[in-house]
Amino acid sequence: MKFVIVYWTRHGNNKRIVEHIEESLQSRGEVRVFLTGEADPTALPPADFYIFSSATEAFRIQKNMRKFIKRIKGLEGKKYGIINTHAMENKNWLDSMEKMLSKKGMVKAAGIDFRMEGKVEGGQGLQEGWEAKLDTFINKLVTG
């Protein structure tokens, strides 16, 4: 299998998430990882699954990820997983990401959100047990 991961991070939490996913998926196939500014959304490498991970800022999906998703081309019918990090109680923006990607003709395989707590700088905002939660997301993504 081939996986492409595109993410955006300010404080390092999404980077920690993506590193865990990359390590977990390497035994299942080829994994390519890009920051939003490193990849061309109109020419992403071919993959079986695309994973998008981004924070919420100012009550919206972070601007770089929004712009990236809006420019995606040529991925109609491709499966994706979405990850959102945020600091809001009882609120996430997975629906917003899903809506943007469904407009591109992509098919959702899995989604997960992480609420940040305490000090978020340096990737320290993830709550205890985040790895197990992420492993469940990964299994759902690849097994459908």
C-alpha positions as CSV (number, residue, x, y, z in Angstrom):
1,M,0.0,0.0,0.0
2,K,1.0,3.6,-0.5
3,F,0.2,6.4,1.9
4,V,0.6,10.2,1.5
5,I,0.4,12.3,4.7
6,V,0.0,16.1,4.5
7,Y,0.0,18.1,7.7
8,W,0.4,21.5,9.2
9,T,1.7,22.2,12.7
10,R,2.5,25.3,14.7
11,H,3.3,23.8,18.1
12,G,4.5,20.3,17.1
13,N,1.4,18.3,18.1
14,N,0.4,17.4,14.6
15,K,4.0,16.6,13.9
16,R,4.0,14.1,16.8
17,I,0.8,12.6,15.4
18,V,2.2,12.3,11.9
19,E,5.4,10.7,13.1
20,H,3.5,8.1,15.0
21,I,1.3,7.4,11.9
22,E,4.4,7.2,9.7
23,E,6.1,4.7,12.0
24,S,3.0,2.6,12.3
25,L,2.3,2.5,8.5
26,Q,5.8,1.7,7.4
27,S,5.3,-2.0,7.9
28,R,2.2,-1.8,5.6
29,G,3.8,0.0,2.7
30,E,5.4,3.2,1.4
31,V,4.7,6.4,3.4
32,R,5.4,9.9,2.1
33,V,5.0,12.8,4.5
34,F,4.7,16.5,3.5
35,L,4.1,19.8,5.3
36,T,1.4,21.8,3.5
37,G,4.1,24.1,2.1
38,E,6.2,21.3,0.7
39,A,3.6,19.6,-1.5
40,D,1.8,20.6,-4.7
41,P,-1.9,19.9,-4.1
42,T,-2.5,19.7,-7.8
43,A,0.2,16.9,-8.2
44,L,0.3,14.8,-5.1
45,P,2.0,11.4,-5.5
46,P,-0.3,8.4,-6.2
47,A,-1.4,6.6,-3.0
48,D,-4.1,4.2,-1.8
49,F,-4.8,6.5,1.2
50,Y,-4.3,10.2,1.8
51,I,-4.1,11.5,5.4
52,F,-4.6,15.2,6.3
53,S,-3.7,16.5,9.7
54,S,-4.2,20.0,10.9
55,A,-5.0,22.2,13.9
56,T,-8.0,24.5,14.3
57,E,-7.1,28.2,14.7
58,A,-9.6,31.0,15.2
59,F,-12.5,28.6,15.0
60,R,-11.6,27.2,11.6
61,I,-9.3,24.7,10.1
62,Q,-5.9,26.3,9.9
63,K,-5.4,28.6,6.9
64,N,-2.6,26.8,5.2
65,M,-4.5,23.5,5.3
66,R,-7.7,25.1,4.1
67,K,-5.8,26.6,1.1
68,F,-4.1,23.3,0.4
69,I,-7.4,21.3,0.4
70,K,-9.1,23.9,-1.8
71,R,-6.4,23.5,-4.4
72,I,-6.4,19.6,-4.5
73,K,-7.0,18.2,-8.0
74,G,-7.0,14.7,-9.5
75,L,-7.9,12.7,-6.3
76,E,-11.5,11.9,-7.2
77,G,-12.5,8.5,-5.7
78,K,-9.4,8.3,-3.5
79,K,-9.7,7.4,0.2
80,Y,-8.7,9.7,2.9
81,G,-8.3,10.0,6.7
82,I,-8.6,13.3,8.6
83,I,-7.1,14.5,11.9
84,N,-7.9,17.7,13.7
85,T,-6.3,19.1,16.8
86,H,-8.0,21.8,18.8
87,A,-8.5,23.3,22.3
88,M,-12.3,23.4,22.3
89,E,-14.5,21.4,24.7
90,N,-17.1,19.3,22.9
91,K,-16.3,20.7,19.4
92,N,-14.1,19.7,16.5
93,W,-13.8,20.6,12.9
94,L,-13.7,17.2,11.2
95,D,-17.0,17.9,9.5
96,S,-15.5,21.0,8.0
97,M,-12.5,19.1,6.6
98,E,-14.8,16.3,5.4
99,K,-17.0,18.8,3.5
100,M,-14.0,20.3,1.8
101,L,-12.6,16.9,0.7
102,S,-15.9,15.5,-0.4
103,K,-16.3,18.5,-2.7
104,K,-13.1,17.1,-4.3
105,G,-14.7,13.7,-4.9
106,M,-12.7,12.0,-2.2
107,V,-14.0,9.2,0.0
108,K,-13.7,9.4,3.8
109,A,-12.2,6.2,5.4
110,A,-11.6,7.6,8.9
111,G,-11.5,10.7,11.1
112,I,-10.2,11.5,14.5
113,D,-9.8,14.6,16.6
114,F,-7.6,15.4,19.5
115,R,-8.4,18.0,22.2
116,M,-5.3,19.8,23.4
117,E,-4.7,20.4,27.1
118,G,-2.2,22.3,29.1
119,K,1.0,23.4,27.5
120,V,0.7,22.9,23.8
121,E,4.1,24.2,22.8
122,G,6.7,21.6,21.8
123,G,4.1,19.0,21.0
124,Q,3.1,18.7,24.7
125,G,-0.7,19.3,24.2
126,L,-1.7,15.7,23.5
127,Q,-3.7,14.0,26.2
128,E,-2.6,10.7,27.8
129,G,-3.6,7.7,25.7
130,W,-3.4,9.6,22.3
131,E,-1.2,6.9,20.8
132,A,-3.8,4.2,21.4
133,K,-6.5,6.4,20.0
134,L,-4.4,7.1,17.0
135,D,-3.7,3.3,16.5
136,T,-7.5,2.8,16.4
137,F,-7.8,5.5,13.7
138,I,-5.0,3.8,11.6
139,N,-6.7,0.4,11.8
140,K,-10.0,1.9,10.8
141,L,-8.3,3.7,7.9
142,V,-6.7,0.7,6.4
143,T,-9.3,-1.9,7.1
144,G,-12.3,0.2,6.1
